Amino acid sequence: MPFATAARTATTHPAPNPQWRAQELLLMSEVMRLVGKSLAPEVVLREMLHLISELLGLNRGRIVLADFVGDIALEGLADRKPGARSPGHAGTASSIRYAYGLTKTEMARGRYGPGEGITGRVLATAQPIIVQDIDAESQFLARSVKRAQLPQEVVAFIALPIEVNREVIGVLACHRIRSRDRQLNDDVAVLKILATLAGQLLQLQALVAEKTRALQAKNLLLERALETAAVRYGIIGTSPALLQALGELERVSEATASVLLLGESGTGKELFARAVHLSSQRRDQPFIKVNCAAIPDTLFESELFGYERGAFTGAQTARAGWFEQADRGTIFLDEIGEMPLAMQTKLLRTLQEGTIVRLGGKREVKVSVRVVAATNRNLETDVQAGSFRRDLFYRLNVIPIRLPSLRERQQDIRALAIHFLSRVNQDNQRNVSLSSDALARLEQHPWPGNIRELGNVIERLVLLTDSTMVSSRELERFLPQESGAKPALKPAIAPATTVTPAPLVRDYQAAQSHSAAQLQESLAAHGGNQSRAAQALGLTVRQFGYRLKKLGQHNADNL
């Protein structure tokens, strides 16, 4: 042995017993079976110590590891090229990490300073030590187990270094009764093999931990990449409903057919329209947005198709309309259901012929424009009501894409809320955060106003709260009152009106065709907009105004 202390000289070795060879083979096979099942040291090493106690009679086995041993330290040792053996760690403390036959209290006592006791010397010198009689060895501390708790006969102590790439990281040690019919050299040989196996297992665990962390980091990058892919058009979320809509969008991005975006108000139709443009070959060309609900009826034609000089009073110069400005690009017609019937006819001709004629002009101008239309109305109902041309509907409805409501994207609410929170904080020099229970409360809200409503709530919260961390309780005062009914696509005519739907071609109607109540009811239902009220009743704006004026004069004459 490289180093040994003994109270007695070695005695004559007993003859080899074939039974011990069988026990050794059983021990090795069981240990390897354990390694095949699990690489966790806390499972394999403790059971290994149990087996050497049961099969070989080497009791109170323990594995002591240096304090520096951890995943990081072992990773460094695992990457180191094999070379000369390290001289050990003379300045390193150590403690019992795994044991069999020791209580938790005894394990806790098994802590050794640098070079302290037999265990500390093995770690410091990288040499095995065999104490043939612990009572005769002054350096044996009996720290974990008091001598009185051990058998009264002669007890030996075997301590072997555990190495990783020839770097000593710990000690495998156990007690042995001297009076046994087994050669000491055989026990030492088996323990050397198990010490090597313990070092390899600890190294393998470190390698697996390192690979696991690398895979976790890679998965995180992939998740962020997926999120980035989902937001590259400015659209945030990974819910199945949203991904389905995005998938449909990307599949038709290279086509030239018109796209009709359907969905409730506030679901992000403009973002989807821009996504259609950005994912197509027209991405470097103009993207023109037109809100049909914000254009007066009298200005529709000049806004969409432009006008020539002198086309009307004040037209000092010619102006290109939005269709010309969007040539070779994309035009987004938002709220297409609000377009007057007269303009629907002209729009249909442009979509069919690919040409426009400026107001006051005489020549056709060729344009290549992809149309993306959007509405929160039920256009099929509008067609049945006569307020939307059937042929235009079919022309626009080539590729319909339904945008999911926020209620269908519950798993995206948290990401959207954090996005809005970050943006509003940055815009207003605030530092407001939402607690986990507040985010959970946002996910429970029905959001009838969809993403637009969520963004408004977050902005209101950031501007009005006095807290830097908003709880769910405080959040409640910023949430709108919930209503039981879920919003749906708006019908063509408000339910309050009971008038007959207007046909595509208006018949001549007498001046007394509508009562004052009908006129006032339609006007109120459309927010005072005479154009919409007249359209709902099947009248022109001039006819509606004439009837309203006549009724007003009649009421004045009766006063």
LINCORGI-V645187 format. One record per residue. N is the residue number from 1. NEAR is the number of other ideal C-beta (glycine too) atoms within 8 Angstrom. Layout:
n={N:N}
near={NEAR:NEAR}
This chain:
n={1:2:3:4:5:6:7:8:9:10:11:12:13:14:15:16:17:18:19:20:21:22:23:24:25:26:27:28:29:30:31:32:33:34:35:36:37:38:39:40:41:42:43:44:45:46:47:48:49:50:51:52:53:54:55:56:57:58:59:60:61:62:63:64:65:66:67:68:69:70:71:72:73:74:75:76:77:78:79:80:81:82:83:84:85:86:87:88:89:90:91:92:93:94:95:96:97:98:99:100:101:102:103:104:105:106:107:108:109:110:111:112:113:114:115:116:117:118:119:120:121:122:123:124:125:126:127:128:129:130:131:132:133:134:135:136:137:138:139:140:141:142:143:144:145:146:147:148:149:150:151:152:153:154:155:156:157:158:159:160:161:162:163:164:165:166:167:168:169:170:171:172:173:174:175:176:177:178:179:180:181:182:183:184:185:186:187:188:189:190:191:192:193:194:195:196:197:198:199:200:201:202:203:204:205:206:207:208:209:210:211:212:213:214:215:216:217:218:219:220:221:222:223:224:225:226:227:228:229:230:231:232:233:234:235:236:237:238:239:240:241:242:243:244:245:246:247:248:249:250:251:252:253:254:255:256:257:258:259:260:261:262:263:264:265:266:267:268:269:270:271:272:273:274:275:276:277:278:279:280:281:282:283:284:285:286:287:288:289:290:291:292:293:294:295:296:297:298:299:300:301:302:303:304:305:306:307:308:309:310:311:312:313:314:315:316:317:318:319:320:321:322:323:324:325:326:327:328:329:330:331:332:333:334:335:336:337:338:339:340:341:342:343:344:345:346:347:348:349:350:351:352:353:354:355:356:357:358:359:360:361:362:363:364:365:366:367:368:369:370:371:372:373:374:375:376:377:378:379:380:381:382:383:384:385:386:387:388:389:390:391:392:393:394:395:396:397:398:399:400:401:402:403:404:405:406:407:408:409:410:411:412:413:414:415:416:417:418:419:420:421:422:423:424:425:426:427:428:429:430:431:432:433:434:435:436:437:438:439:440:441:442:443:444:445:446:447:448:449:450:451:452:453:454:455:456:457:458:459:460:461:462:463:464:465:466:467:468:469:470:471:472:473:474:475:476:477:478:479:480:481:482:483:484:485:486:487:488:489:490:491:492:493:494:495:496:497:498:499:500:501:502:503:504:505:506:507:508:509:510:511:512:513:514:515:516:517:518:519:520:521:522:523:524:525:526:527:528:529:530:531:532:533:534:535:536:537:538:539:540:541:542:543:544:545:546:547:548:549:550:551:552:553:554:555:556:557:558:559}
near={6:4:9:8:11:10:9:8:4:5:5:3:6:8:4:8:9:6:6:11:9:8:10:12:8:9:13:9:8:9:14:8:8:12:11:5:5:7:9:7:12:7:9:14:12:11:10:13:16:9:11:15:15:5:10:12:9:12:10:12:14:16:15:14:12:12:8:7:10:6:8:6:10:15:12:8:13:12:5:9:4:5:5:4:7:9:6:11:11:9:4:11:9:14:10:12:8:10:14:10:8:12:5:5:6:11:12:7:8:15:10:14:7:10:8:8:10:14:14:13:12:16:19:12:10:12:10:13:12:14:15:14:13:13:8:8:12:3:8:10:8:8:8:11:10:6:8:4:5:10:5:3:7:11:13:14:14:15:13:13:14:15:13:13:10:9:9:13:14:17:13:15:13:15:12:14:12:10:5:7:4:11:8:10:7:11:13:13:8:12:14:10:9:12:13:9:11:15:13:9:13:16:13:9:12:13:10:9:10:11:8:8:8:8:8:8:8:8:8:8:8:8:8:8:8:9:11:8:7:13:9:6:10:8:12:10:11:10:12:5:9:14:10:9:13:11:8:10:14:8:6:12:9:5:6:3:7:13:16:16:14:11:11:11:8:10:12:10:11:10:10:16:16:12:13:15:15:8:10:11:4:10:8:3:10:9:10:11:8:12:8:13:7:4:10:6:10:4:8:14:9:13:10:14:15:15:14:11:8:6:11:9:3:4:13:4:5:9:8:7:14:10:14:12:9:15:11:8:13:17:13:15:12:14:12:13:12:7:10:9:10:8:12:12:10:11:11:12:8:13:12:7:7:8:9:13:9:14:11:10:11:3:5:7:10:6:12:6:11:13:11:15:13:17:11:11:12:9:13:7:10:13:11:8:11:10:11:14:11:8:7:13:13:7:11:12:9:9:10:9:13:7:13:13:11:16:8:8:13:9:9:13:14:10:11:14:13:10:9:12:13:8:8:14:12:7:6:8:5:8:5:14:8:12:10:5:8:13:13:9:12:13:10:5:8:7:12:8:11:14:11:9:13:16:10:9:11:12:10:9:12:13:9:6:10:2:8:5:8:12:10:10:5:11:14:8:5:10:10:6:4:7:6:3:4:6:7:5:8:7:9:13:11:7:5:7:10:4:12:4:11:12:8:6:4:9:5:4:9:5:6:4:6:10:5:7:6:10:15:8:12:14:12:9:12:11:6:6:8:11:10:10:14:14:12:14:13:12:13:7:10:6:10:14:10:9:13:11:8:9:10:8:8:8:9:7:6:5:4}
